[in-house]
């Protein structure tokens, strides 16, 4: 199966500082691994032409957008202790969003069924009103709204397997039953949200599903969650489109967490999500890169993930 790839050299221009974990070398490692893995077939590179600013405004408050733009104009600024911007950061963050929208258009046009977005900065910690945890704009949340408003889809499922809970994504949609957010994450850990009791609010009650996992959890536990819990609930929800917040920092070699997932585990999680997409929405799936901070582990994990995306269901 042909899989689309979103990548642009401008994504390397976001610079949070030499000592910061979220480095441009992360994407360089991803691209090198995709090119060097014989099992990964050539990917369809997607053109990024969207003006994303108006779509960012569908999710983020105007004062937050202005804050990120103004901080970037300063040349170097800290939006919080973890989230640093440089002069290029605002435009790079917009281009990251634009890349996901290009993937959506290509898939909705029937040209491809699935795409992997090798974008940065990541997004799932970004709240409607603030940047947080390396994240400026919430890429997957904006993508979900775009699919609904531009392409007329009703129900979107976001599956977040980053090792950190996607507080921003959860909070943006927690009262909205049209977006089902599911997260597996180390707990308790940064950012402190994602307890099993957090299941949505108001009309969205029951459409947030958290799987807080203890440190040391590995393939067996993650696969059990996906096979025994996530799959049935997803098939009951029957999403019109599936989005993965694809962080690879639950890998056993990652320096920022304490989990034990391997490439084999990411393969099986990918297979389950592909099964959901195949059974519910004509295979429509976009995977958007989030975390992953050991360069070798990140590259190997992404290559395994993309190889599974390419396999015919």
N, C-alpha and C positions, 0 to 999 in steps of 0.2 A: 504494500500500500504506500502510495506517495504521501509524504508528510511535508508540510510547509515549515520553513525556518524564518523566523524574524530575528535579524541581527543587523546592526549598523556600527561602523567604526566610531561614530560619535558617542556611542555608549561608553567608550573608554575614557571620555573627557571628564566625566564626573570624578572629582578627586577630593576625598574626605581627609587626606593627610597620610603621610608615610606609615604611621603606626596603626592606622585604622584597619579593622578586619575586612571591610567591604572595599576591596581593591579592584582596579581594572583587570588585574591578572586573573581574577576569577573567570571573566568572560574569555580571556585569551586561553585559559586552560580548557574551558568548555569547547571552544571552537577547535583547538588542537586535537582534543580527544575525539570529537565527531569526525574529523578528517582522517585521523590515524586508526580508527577502529574499522577493520575490514567488513565486519558484519553490518555496519551502518551504511545503508545505501545512500546515494546522492540525494540531498534534500532540495526542495523547491524554494529558492530564496524569494521572499516577498518584498515588493517595493513599498516603501513607507512614504506616503504622500499626504496623510491626513493633517488638518489643522486641529489639534487635540484640545485646545484651550477651552472651547465651549463645552466639550464633553467632560472635561475635568470639573467644570462648574456645575455639572449635574449631580456631583457627589460631594465636592468640597465647597466650603463656605468661601465667599469672596475675600474675607480678611485673611484666610489661610493662604489662598493663592497669591494675594498681594505680599504676604510675609515672605513666602519662598522666593518670589521674584525680587523683592527688595534686598533680601539677604544675599542672593546670588550676585546682585549688582555691586555689593561691597567687596567682592573678590574672595573673601574667606569669612565665614560666620558660622556659629553654632546655634542651631535651632533648639537643640536640647543637648545634654552631655554626650549623647551617642550619635547625634545626627548633624553632620557638618556639610556645608555646601561651599562650592567654589564658584567662580564667575560663570562657568558653563552649566552648572547643575540644573538650573531651572529649565533651560532648553533641552538638556538631556532627558530630564524627567518627562517633559512633554513628548519627546520623541519615543520614549519607552511606551507611554500610553498609546501614541499613534501607531506603533508597531502592533500592539494587540488589536487595534481596530482594523488594521489592514488584514490581519489573520481572520477576523470575524467576517469581513466582506468577502474574502476569498472562499471561505467555507460556505457562507450563506448563498453565494453564487453557484455552488455546486462544483467548483473547480477542484477542491480538495475536501477531505473529511476532517483532517486533524492537522494541528500545527504546534510547534514548540517555539516559544518566544524567549530567546536568550537576551534578556533585557536587564538593565540596571539603571538607576537604583531600584532595589526591591520595593514592595508596596504594602504588604498586608498589615503592618503596624500603623500605617497612616490613618488617623481619625478624620472625620469630616472637618474638624476645626483645627487640627494641628499635625505637624510632622512628628515622627517618633521612631525610635529603634532602627535607624539607618534609612527609613522610608519617608519619601516626600509626598507622593501621590499614590493612592491606592489603585494600582493597575487593574487588579481583578474586579474590584467593585465598579470602577468606571466601565470596564468591558461588559460587565453584566447589565448595567443600565443601557449601554449602547445596543446590546443585542435586543433588549426589550423595546427601546424607543425608536431605534433606527430600523430594526428588522422585524418588529412586531411579535417577538416571542413572549410567551407568558411566564413559564417557570424555568428558572436557572438554578443549577446545583453547583456550588463551589466546594471542592474537596481540598482541604489544606493539610498537607502532611509535613510541613515545616516543623522543626523541633520546638519552635516557639509558637505560642497561641497567637492567632491573627486577630488581636483585639479590635483593630480598626475595621476589618471586614465584618466581624460579628456585630459591632455596635451600629454600623451603617445600616444593616439589614435586620436587626433583631426584632423589629415590629412589623416586618414585611413578609407575608407568606409566599410571595412570588420568587423569593431567593432563599434557597435552603443551604445553610452554611454548616459544614461538618469539619471538625478539626481533631487530629491526633497530635499530641504535644507532650513534652516533658512537663511534669507538674509535681510539686510547686516549682516554678521557675519563671524567668522573665517572660511576659510582663506582669505576671501575677493573676491574670484572668484565665477563664477557660475551665472553671469547675464543672462537674457533671450536672450540677443543679442549674446551670445557665442554659436555658432551653428556649429563649425568646421571650418577648413581652407582647402584651396586647394581641392584636390579630396575628402576630408572628409566633405566638406561643406554640412550641412543638416543631418549629422550623429552624432551630439551632440545635446542633447535636455535638457535644463535646466528649472526647475520650482522653481525659487526663491520665497520663501513664507515668509510672515511677521511673526514676533514673535506673539505667541498666536494661531497659526493655529493648528487645531485639526483634529479629524477623518473626519468630513464632507468635509473639504477642501482637505485633502489627498486622500480620496476615490473619490472625483470628478476628481482630476487629473488622477488617475489610470483608472477610468471607462470611462471618457469622452475624454481624450487626449492620454494617454499612450497606451491603448489597441488597438485602431484603427491604430496608427502608427506602433506598434509592429507587428500586423497582416499584414500590408502592407510590412514591412521589411522581415518578415518570417525568423527569425534566425534559425540556425542549432543547437544552444545551448543557454540556458539562464543562466546567473550568477547573483546572488543578492549580492551586497555589503550591508550586513544586519547589519546596525547599529540600535540600539534601544534607542538612546539618544534623539529622538524626543518625548519620553514618558513624560507625564506631571510631573512626579516625578524626572526627571533627573536633577542633580545639575549643569550641564554644558551648558544648553540651556534653551529656553523659549517657548517650544511648548507644545501642549496639547493632543498628541496622546495617545490612550489607547490600551490595549490588543485587544479590539474589532477592532480597526483600523488596527493593524498589521495583524489580521486574514483576514480582507477583502483585504488588499494589497497582502497578500500571495495568496489568492484565485484568484485574477486577474492575478498574475504572473504565477500561475499554469495553468490557462486557456490559456495563451500565449504559454506556453511550450507544452500543450496538443494539441493545434491546429497547431503548427508550427514544432515541433521537437520531436515527440514521447515522450513527457513529460520530456525530458532531462533537468535537472535543478540542479545547485549546489548553495547553500546558504553559504556565507562565513562571519563569524562574524567580524564586525567592532567595533563601539563604543557602549556605554551603561554603565552608571557609578553609577546609583542607583542599589545596588545589588538585592534588592527584585524585583524592576520593571524589571530589566534585566532578571532575572530568569523567572518571570511570562510571559514576552513578548516572550522570546525564546520558552518556553513551548507551548504557544498559536500558535506560528509560526510553530513549528515542528508538533504539532497536526494537523494543517491544511495540511501540506505537506503529512501526512500519509493518509489523506482521499482520497478515490477513486474519480477521477474527474467525 
